[in-house]
Each structure stands twice: as structure tokens, then as C-alpha cells.
Amino acid sequence: MLSLQGKLVIANMLSCLLGVLCGALVWFSLGDAALWLALIVMLVVCYVGSRWLTTRLNESLQALEIGLLNFKDNDFSVSLHPYGEPQLDRLVSLYNQASAKLRSERQFIYQRELMLDKVIQNSPNVMLLIDDAQRVVYANGAARHLFNHGVKIEGMLMPDLAALLPDALKAALHSEQEGLFSMASSDSAGDDSGNLADSGDVETWHISRGRFTQNNQQHHLILLKQLTKELNRQEVAVWKKVIRIISHELNNSVAPIASMVNSGKFLTQHLDNNKLQLIFDTIENRTTHLSQFISHYAQFAKLPQPQRELIDWAKMTQQLAQQYPFKLLSPLPVKPIKLDAVQLEQVFINLLKNAHESGTPADTVSVMFEEVTHPVNGLVVKVEDQGCGMSTEVLSQALLPFYSTKQSGTGIGLPLCREIIEAHGGRISMQNRPEGGLSVKVWLPAQ
């Protein structure tokens, strides 16, 4: 089979031969006077014949040129059809394969970029990309919530955004250093991760920075990560481990003591000795009290996962009011929400019990519900009293296990409340009310 080059040579030879024949025919017909005319006819016939014979090659090359120009413009949607010429068809096949591969790779890159953007936008970590002019080039959802209440901030200047931020965060952004810093959280229904924030809380953050060049321009990447919840989780995990160890050791001692007391009472029951009976009763009462004390802490250390179901707020508030009366200052929630009813009821019992023991009149304890949508859908429940409130030191330690200001308190009620709320993905916080008393806020996510 002839190659494309051989076919072109033969086509040109045939065109030249046809041109020579036509020129000779004109010369012989018109004589020597028509020699120039014969030469012109010969050249025209050669040109027309060569052009006609190479039409298919010209069309295929033009198609390849258009396809490559499309490649240059990042358009990989064009495919070429075969022309019936083996060598051209192989070229067309390679072009189509390259086009298909580029389409596939671009689709893969596009899907990967979508997935990466989805991950970044839903990340609780704050991500900011700014240029040398301090203009925001890119910001994820957490950054928008932190800096501008969820409103788009791309194109805005960083100094303008930082003007209304807390001083600690402003100083961390202006500094070139990386590391931890603390700041008081804003008094709002939620922070960037969808949790309740309160002016009585102190949040721990970590800031890190990076630089890179894009489109011949220097860009600065700022990452902010809130560590408060993680630190609280680790702190609770340590307390649980300590509680399990203490409970195990105490149980190993209490059980033999209780057994020996029962044996002693049985062996001495025929003796009429009131003092001995009093000793045994005292030991038995103290071991029973110690067992109950251990069981309370074990409940905190072995809290089961929430069993979520739709909450009947009317039924729950009615049951709570029978144990600890309160005033309901808002309508009950309308939107359905799935929570563990037993655990949630235990939380509100503890909070209402503390409110009634705060020195406030019973009729001043109040409960209020508020359905929020920013930054995510959820429910805020406030339990308030008009008691003496808490000092700054007590507020900072009230949610820690073993800490209690009550003479007979175990220091497990509020930590158990926090553990239950955080197991539901929510958050609990407390602050003193300006008019007196304490306000406890519980934020619960709708999903």
C-alpha cells in the first residue's frame, strides 16, 4: 500500500503530465504563435489538478488545525471523523484519543475541585486567602461567619474586616507569628461551628500561616482553628479515666467491708450489745452511702450514646414543672427535633434544681425556648433565676467534675449536663445576668 508521500508524488506527476498534454494540444492546434498560451494552459491545468487531488489532505489538515486551536482554548469537545486515508486516519485517531483523555482528566480535576471546595466550605476551621494588598481573595463558610455574620467577604480589605473583631483575634491576625491565643467568645446564638457562644466563655484558638505564589502574585494563607471543644473533650476523657480508676479501687474495698459487716451482724446477733449494733449500723450506712457516691460518678464515666427520638416538649415541660416549678416565657418549639428524651430530661432537672437552690424565689425561675437558624438550624433553651449568681472563679470551674460549692454536693451534676449536651453535638454555657441571678444557655443542633 502506498504511503501518503508516494500518493502525493504520483498526484503531482499526474497533474504535471495532464498539464503538459493540454499545453501540447494547444500548441499543436494553434501553432508557434500560441506557445505562451500553451504554457499558461499547462500551468493552470497542473495547479487545478494538484489542488483537486490534494483536497482531502487540505481538509484534514484544516480540521487538525482547528482542533489544536480548540485545545489551546481549553475546549476538548471536538472530535474528527476518519477520511479513508490510513495515515490520516491514524493521525485523526490519535487526536481523538488525546481529546478524550483531556476531557476525562478535566472532568476528574473538576470533580476533585468541587469535592475539595465542598470540604473546605464545610470545614469548621477558618480559612482565608489574601493578596499583598490585604484584599480577601478566598474565604470559606467558617471565615464568613466569623468575620461578617455569614455574608460574602471576598474582595473586602482585611483591615476593614478586623476593625470590629475582639482585640485578641485582631492582634493574632496582625502578628506574623503562629501559635495559640485565647479570646472571649461573642454573646450570640452560635459561633462558626454552630455551637452556642457566651460572653462568659474563653475560647482557645490556633493560628497558622502560609505563603505561595499564584498567577505571579504573592498570596497569604491564614488558618484559624478553634481548640476549645477538643481541649474540653480531652479534659473530660482524663476525668473519666480517673473516675474509673477510683471507682474500681473503692469498689474493691467497699464490697469486702459490706460483706464483713453482714457477717459480723450475723455472728453477734445473739449478743445484746447496743454499742456493737450501732457500730455495725454506722459502718453499713457509710458503705451504702459510699456505694451510691461511686455509682453517681460511674454514671458520668459510662454515659451511653443518645437514643434519639422526636421530643414531645409539652409532655416534658409538664413533667419537669411537677418536680421543679418554673415560668415558661416563650412558646414551645414547633420544629421537630430528635434527642434522647431521658438524658435531656436529666439535664433540665439538674438545671432547674440548681436554680431553685440558688436562693431565688420559686416563682422567678424561668425557661425560654428559641429556634435559631444562624449559623445552622438549632434550638436554644435558657434556664434563668434571680438568685445570687456565681463568682468569676466559680463560673470558670462549674462544669468541671468534682467541683462543687454545696456542702453536700458531689460536683457531678453540671459536668454530666455538659457531657450529655456535647454528646448531642450541642453546647452549654453560663453567665451572670445584669439584673441579678444566673442564665444557663443550652444550644442543641436540629440535626
Phi and psi in degrees as a GROMACS rama.xvg file:
@    title "Ramachandran Plot"
@    xaxis  label "Phi"
@    yaxis  label "Psi"
@TYPE xy
-70.3259  145.828  LEU-2
-79.6672  170.253  SER-3
-62.3186  -37.746  LEU-4
-64.1389  -43.1486  GLN-5
-62.4129  -40.1022  GLY-6
-65.1375  -38.4209  LYS-7
-66.0976  -39.7645  LEU-8
-62.8101  -45.5796  VAL-9
-64.2638  -40.1114  ILE-10
-63.0064  -42.0805  ALA-11
-65.9672  -39.2867  ASN-12
-63.8653  -43.2132  MET-13
-63.9397  -39.3664  LEU-14
-63.7317  -42.4823  SER-15
-65.4735  -41.8198  CYS-16
-64.1071  -42.5485  LEU-17
-63.748  -39.906  LEU-18
-64.9187  -40.9675  GLY-19
-63.4328  -42.7109  VAL-20
-62.7758  -43.1326  LEU-21
-66.3781  -40.3448  CYS-22
-65.9091  -41.0945  GLY-23
-64.7793  -38.5142  ALA-24
-63.1348  -41.3439  LEU-25
-66.4256  -41.1076  VAL-26
-63.9506  -47.4367  TRP-27
-67.019  -30.1537  PHE-28
-78.7923  -36.4929  SER-29
-108.043  -9.44775  LEU-30
90.4506  -172.882  GLY-31
-65.8318  -25.0059  ASP-32
-64.2566  -22.041  ALA-33
-101.847  24.1432  ALA-34
-61.8072  -45.4997  LEU-35
-65.0045  -36.5348  TRP-36
-64.3543  -38.9089  LEU-37
-64.5564  -39.5131  ALA-38
-65.1654  -40.931  LEU-39
-64.4753  -43.5177  ILE-40
-60.8603  -41.0134  VAL-41
-62.1038  -45.4855  MET-42
-66.236  -41.2073  LEU-43
-63.5492  -44.1364  VAL-44
-64.3848  -40.4008  VAL-45
-61.3897  -44.2687  CYS-46
-64.7179  -48.148  TYR-47
-64.1453  -41.1767  VAL-48
-65.8514  -43.8294  GLY-49
-64.5729  -40.2656  SER-50
-65.8507  -40.1983  ARG-51
-68.2795  -40.4201  TRP-52
-71.3065  -22.7197  LEU-53
-105.788  16.1256  THR-54
-60.277  -44.3575  THR-55
-63.6104  -41.6736  ARG-56
-62.3802  -41.1569  LEU-57
-64.3158  -40.9281  ASN-58
-65.5367  -41.4758  GLU-59
-66.5806  -40.3149  SER-60
-66.7836  -37.9734  LEU-61
-63.9532  -40.0255  GLN-62
-64.1646  -40.8211  ALA-63
-64.0764  -38.8151  LEU-64
-63.2266  -43.9994  GLU-65
-63.4477  -41.2759  ILE-66
-62.519  -42.5848  GLY-67
-67.5177  -35.3043  LEU-68
-63.7311  -35.9745  LEU-69
-65.1778  -40.0622  ASN-70
-57.307  -43.1825  PHE-71
-60.8065  -33.3336  LYS-72
-91.319  13.4346  ASP-73
62.3525  30.8873  ASN-74
-109.508  109.533  ASP-75
-110.175  21.4509  PHE-76
-87.9878  -12.0609  SER-77
-84.9121  133.916  VAL-78
-124.029  146.746  SER-79
-101.378  149.968  LEU-80
-98.2166  153.106  HIS-81
-68.4944  155.757  PRO-82
-113.779  3.55336  TYR-83
84.0944  0.757839  GLY-84
-105.481  117.625  GLU-85
-52.294  -48.3436  PRO-86
-67.1532  -41.7066  GLN-87
-64.784  -39.2207  LEU-88
-65.6231  -34.9297  ASP-89
-65.3397  -39.7601  ARG-90
-64.2276  -43.0179  LEU-91
-62.9477  -40.3195  VAL-92
-63.4764  -43.3569  SER-93
-63.2192  -39.9414  LEU-94
-61.9578  -46.36  TYR-95
-63.7084  -37.9917  ASN-96
-65.1054  -43.0986  GLN-97
-62.8674  -40.7854  ALA-98
-63.6885  -43.4793  SER-99
-64.3074  -40.9823  ALA-100
-66.621  -41.2904  LYS-101
-65.5944  -38.8133  LEU-102
-61.3016  -44.3585  ARG-103
-64.026  -44.3182  SER-104
-66.6489  -38.2222  GLU-105
-66.1044  -39.1982  ARG-106
-64.0719  -40.1721  GLN-107
-63.712  -44.8617  PHE-108
-63.9836  -38.9981  ILE-109
-64.1545  -45.279  TYR-110
-64.6486  -38.9514  GLN-111
-66.2189  -39.8031  ARG-112
-64.8248  -39.4849  GLU-113
-61.8901  -44.8173  LEU-114
-64.0065  -44.0388  MET-115
-62.5322  -42.5835  LEU-116
-64.858  -37.5852  ASP-117
-63.5176  -43.2507  LYS-118
-63.9782  -45.2602  VAL-119
-65.5926  -42.8919  ILE-120
-65.64  -30.6771  GLN-121
-96.8723  3.18831  ASN-122
-72.812  139.108  SER-123
-72.9069  -13.0867  PRO-124
-79.1166  140.299  ASN-125
-81.702  128.025  VAL-126
-127.413  125.115  MET-127
-129.425  137.226  LEU-128
-123.41  119.077  LEU-129
-126.539  154.049  ILE-130
-95.2184  -175.352  ASP-131
-64.9608  -22.8849  ASP-132
-85.0555  9.33041  ALA-133
64.2447  27.7842  GLN-134
-99.1762  135.736  ARG-135
-72.7086  121.68  VAL-136
-94.035  -38.0203  VAL-137
-148.838  143.893  TYR-138
-149.901  137.596  ALA-139
-87.6101  -179.428  ASN-140
-61.3388  -40.1313  GLY-141
-63.0105  -36.918  ALA-142
-66.7723  -40.4216  ALA-143
-63.5021  -40.0822  ARG-144
-68.0136  -38.1043  HIS-145
-72.1462  -40.5624  LEU-146
-95.7464  -28.5936  PHE-147
-146.372  31.1735  ASN-148
56.7156  36.9639  HIS-149
87.7252  -3.05194  GLY-150
-85.1505  146.225  VAL-151
-57.1971  136.287  LYS-152
-121.282  -0.563031  ILE-153
-59.3968  132.646  GLU-154
95.0496  -12.6946  GLY-155
-85.4479  157.684  MET-156
-84.7785  138.527  LEU-157
-62.4274  -41.0859  MET-158
-59.2704  -35.142  PRO-159
-67.894  -38.522  ASP-160
-69.3022  -36.6279  LEU-161
-78.5366  -9.90456  ALA-162
-61.5343  -36.37  ALA-163
-99.9758  7.74645  LEU-164
-81.5992  160.509  LEU-165
-58.1287  151.791  PRO-166
-59.4958  -39.1491  ASP-167
-64.515  -42.4787  ALA-168
-69.3875  -38.9694  LEU-169
-62.0538  -42.4175  LYS-170
-65.8822  -37.803  ALA-171
-67.021  -36.7138  ALA-172
-71.0231  -37.4641  LEU-173
-74.4949  -28.048  HIS-174
-76.071  153.243  SER-175
-93.1438  2.37163  GLU-176
-86.8224  159.786  GLN-177
-112.294  156.452  GLU-178
141.28  -163.816  GLY-179
-91.0862  148.754  LEU-180
-151.653  158.079  PHE-181
-121.285  148.417  SER-182
-153.381  155.358  MET-183
-75.2594  134.114  ALA-184
-75.9525  156.453  SER-185
-75.2906  152.038  SER-186
-85.7939  85.3873  ASP-187
-140.944  177.316  SER-188
-75.3936  -20.4077  ALA-189
-166.177  157.478  GLY-190
-104.967  -166.373  ASP-191
-67.9143  -19.7078  ASP-192
-97.7953  8.32649  SER-193
84.7078  15.6648  GLY-194
-103.957  158.233  ASN-195
-69.4685  137.33  LEU-196
-120.386  156.619  ALA-197
-149.931  145.544  ASP-198
-65.5447  -15.266  SER-199
-83.3661  -7.88214  GLY-200
-92.7551  152.098  ASP-201
-117.396  123.376  VAL-202
-102.637  141.174  GLU-203
-104.092  128.946  THR-204
-124.831  158.026  TRP-205
-124.708  132.255  HIS-206
-115.669  135.123  ILE-207
-134.487  155.905  SER-208
-133.215  158.41  ARG-209
-154.273  157.817  GLY-210
-131.694  144.132  ARG-211
-158.53  164.665  PHE-212
-107.214  131.225  THR-213
-137.321  128.107  GLN-214
54.7623  41.4206  ASN-215
62.9046  21.943  ASN-216
-125.924  141.109  GLN-217
-78.8331  132.371  GLN-218
-125.033  151.647  HIS-219
-119.417  128.166  HIS-220
-105.336  126.809  LEU-221
-118.8  126.182  ILE-222
-118.654  128.561  LEU-223
-120.921  126.921  LEU-224
-125.109  127.579  LYS-225
-84.0734  122.604  GLN-226
-105.072  -1.20506  LEU-227
-57.9333  -48.5482  THR-228
-65.9924  -39.7354  LYS-229
-66.18  -41.2285  GLU-230
-64.5978  -40.7647  LEU-231
-62.5857  -40.2985  ASN-232
-63.4053  -42.6241  ARG-233
-67.5048  -37.4915  GLN-234
-63.6639  -44.5223  GLU-235
-64.504  -38.3083  VAL-236
-61.7889  -39.3594  ALA-237
-65.0809  -44.4487  VAL-238
-60.9365  -41.2832  TRP-239
-62.2255  -40.3049  LYS-240
-64.0492  -42.7029  LYS-241
-62.369  -43.4786  VAL-242
-62.6827  -41.9366  ILE-243
-63.2797  -40.9483  ARG-244
-65.825  -46.8053  ILE-245
-62.9012  -43.8362  ILE-246
-61.1466  -40.4963  SER-247
-63.9123  -46.5528  HIS-248
-66.9649  -40.8802  GLU-249
-66.5837  -40.5507  LEU-250
-61.4637  -38.1741  ASN-251
-63.7751  -25.1171  ASN-252
-93.1497  -38.6239  SER-253
-67.6879  -42.178  VAL-254
-60.2118  -48.728  ALA-255
-63.4997  -36.4413  PRO-256
-62.9363  -45.7847  ILE-257
-62.2065  -38.189  ALA-258
-66.6371  -42.0975  SER-259
-66.9691  -34.8869  MET-260
-62.969  -45.9627  VAL-261
-62.3109  -40.3985  ASN-262
-65.3629  -42.1661  SER-263
-63.1286  -41.101  GLY-264
-64.4709  -37.0217  LYS-265
-68.4405  -41.1931  PHE-266
-72.1045  -25.8177  LEU-267
-108.057  15.4853  THR-268
-69.8497  -22.5811  GLN-269
-82.0286  -11.0075  HIS-270
-87.4658  136.016  LEU-271
-95.3362  74.155  ASP-272
-126.353  102.247  ASN-273
-66.6558  -35.9597  ASN-274
-64.6019  -41.7958  LYS-275
-65.153  -39.007  LEU-276
-65.5284  -38.1671  GLN-277
-64.6365  -38.9202  LEU-278
-63.0294  -46.8918  ILE-279
-63.4882  -41.3851  PHE-280
-64.3042  -39.3919  ASP-281
-64.8316  -44.9948  THR-282
-62.5104  -41.5334  ILE-283
-64.7243  -42.2677  GLU-284
-63.6297  -41.5978  ASN-285
-68.9711  -37.4328  ARG-286
-67.93  -36.5924  THR-287
-65.5729  -43.7588  THR-288
-62.887  -40.3612  HIS-289
-66.3094  -37.5387  LEU-290
-63.4533  -42.678  SER-291
-64.7899  -39.5619  GLN-292
-60.3544  -43.9648  PHE-293
-65.4743  -39.9853  ILE-294
-64.3846  -33.1711  SER-295
-63.9905  -43.8098  HIS-296
-70.7606  -33.2668  TYR-297
-65.0596  -32.415  ALA-298
-62.4465  -38.2926  GLN-299
-69.4694  -40.1234  PHE-300
-75.6677  -21.8757  ALA-301
-123.254  42.4222  LYS-302
-66.2345  124.871  LEU-303
-73.8532  163.223  PRO-304
-66.7173  144.46  GLN-305
-60.7368  136.979  PRO-306
-100.466  96.1697  GLN-307
-76.6546  138.517  ARG-308
-154.884  161.794  GLU-309
-63.076  133.845  LEU-310
-90.4157  130.073  ILE-311
-93.8636  94.8506  ASP-312
-65.8315  -36.1247  TRP-313
-61.4156  -45.2534  ALA-314
-66.2053  -42.5215  LYS-315
-66.4089  -46.3308  MET-316
-64.8882  -33.6002  THR-317
-65.8742  -42.5663  GLN-318
-66.8295  -39.0074  GLN-319
-65.5212  -41.9551  LEU-320
-64.2471  -27.7637  ALA-321
-68.4175  -29.2662  GLN-322
-90.6534  -47.1176  GLN-323
-135.252  103.367  TYR-324
-61.0367  147.854  PRO-325
-156.783  162.529  PHE-326
-97.15  131.39  LYS-327
-92.6457  113.923  LEU-328
-96.5586  5.71893  LEU-329
-150.582  162.661  SER-330
-64.9242  156.947  PRO-331
-70.2562  152.425  LEU-332
-56.9959  141.199  PRO-333
-97.5509  -41.5528  VAL-334
-69.899  135.957  LYS-335
-68.0197  143.306  PRO-336
-143.715  137.872  ILE-337
-101.737  118.573  LYS-338
-142.634  169.718  LEU-339
-82.1759  107.952  ASP-340
-63.1368  -39.5529  ALA-341
-66.6763  -47.2241  VAL-342
-66.0511  -41.9096  GLN-343
-64.0323  -39.3016  LEU-344
-63.4717  -37.1529  GLU-345
-63.4219  -38.3964  GLN-346
-60.0295  -50.8836  VAL-347
-69.2726  -30.3988  PHE-348
-63.1271  -45.1189  ILE-349
-62.91  -43.5462  ASN-350
-66.8023  -43.2007  LEU-351
-67.954  -37.096  LEU-352
-62.3687  -44.7363  LYS-353
-63.4439  -38.8551  ASN-354
-63.3729  -41.3905  ALA-355
-70.5119  -25.7929  HIS-356
-91.081  4.89304  GLU-357
-85.1367  -1.40774  SER-358
94.613  2.76433  GLY-359
-84.4248  148.58  THR-360
-58.4988  144.089  PRO-361
-59.7425  -31.1144  ALA-362
-82.9991  2.64826  ASP-363
-103.555  -2.69593  THR-364
-75.537  130.387  VAL-365
-133.597  155.008  SER-366
-130.214  136.533  VAL-367
-137.29  137.643  MET-368
-108.237  143.545  PHE-369
-144.634  117.862  GLU-370
-85.9157  122.945  GLU-371
-115.024  155.446  VAL-372
-123.844  -6.85035  THR-373
-122.363  131.263  HIS-374
-81.4222  -16.859  PRO-375
-135.77  161.996  VAL-376
-65.3488  135.98  ASN-377
-171.925  -173.446  GLY-378
-132.874  129.065  LEU-379
-107.066  127.855  VAL-380
-117.831  126.799  VAL-381
-112.852  129.577  LYS-382
-115.328  116.629  VAL-383
-126.479  150.55  GLU-384
-137.121  176.402  ASP-385
-120.414  36.9691  GLN-386
-81.4224  -150.645  GLY-387
-89.2459  -4.19975  CYS-388
72.7388  -161.671  GLY-389
-132.52  147.573  MET-390
-73.7257  167.391  SER-391
-60.3455  -40.1298  THR-392
-64.9538  -42.9461  GLU-393
-67.1844  -40.4618  VAL-394
-59.5387  -38.2796  LEU-395
-73.4155  -18.7606  SER-396
-120.104  0.0153417  GLN-397
-62.8994  -28.0235  ALA-398
-92.2964  5.08722  LEU-399
-88.5147  140.874  LEU-400
-61.5863  149.851  PRO-401
74.5814  -6.60274  PHE-402
-93.7836  124.94  TYR-403
-153.454  142.707  SER-404
-99.0006  -1.52927  THR-405
-88.5385  144.574  LYS-406
-62.7399  -37.9162  GLN-407
-107.462  14.9688  SER-408
-77.5032  150.487  GLY-409
-97.8939  -12.6964  THR-410
70.9439  28.4447  GLY-411
-120.577  -13.3231  ILE-412
-63.8929  -58.2071  GLY-413
-67.6608  -40.5112  LEU-414
-59.2786  -36.2595  PRO-415
-66.5075  -38.2823  LEU-416
-61.3712  -46.0406  CYS-417
-62.7263  -40.7048  ARG-418
-63.6423  -41.0971  GLU-419
-66.5522  -45.8929  ILE-420
-63.7961  -44.1551  ILE-421
-68.9602  -29.1667  GLU-422
-65.7681  -24.7216  ALA-423
-87.7308  1.2097  HIS-424
85.4434  13.5821  GLY-425
-107.427  -161.674  GLY-426
-154.218  148.8  ARG-427
-124.166  140.807  ILE-428
-148.955  161.347  SER-429
-135.326  148.89  MET-430
-155.302  152.605  GLN-431
-74.3551  141.317  ASN-432
-82.6629  141.936  ARG-433
-58.5135  -34.5127  PRO-434
-86.9264  3.37231  GLU-435
107.595  144.456  GLY-436
98.5789  -175.883  GLY-437
-120.08  143.718  LEU-438
-120.313  121.989  SER-439
-108.834  123.615  VAL-440
-110.11  133.443  LYS-441
-121.304  122.181  VAL-442
-107.771  128.179  TRP-443
-125.132  130.374  LEU-444
-72.1674  149.098  PRO-445
-73.7432  -23.0862  ALA-446
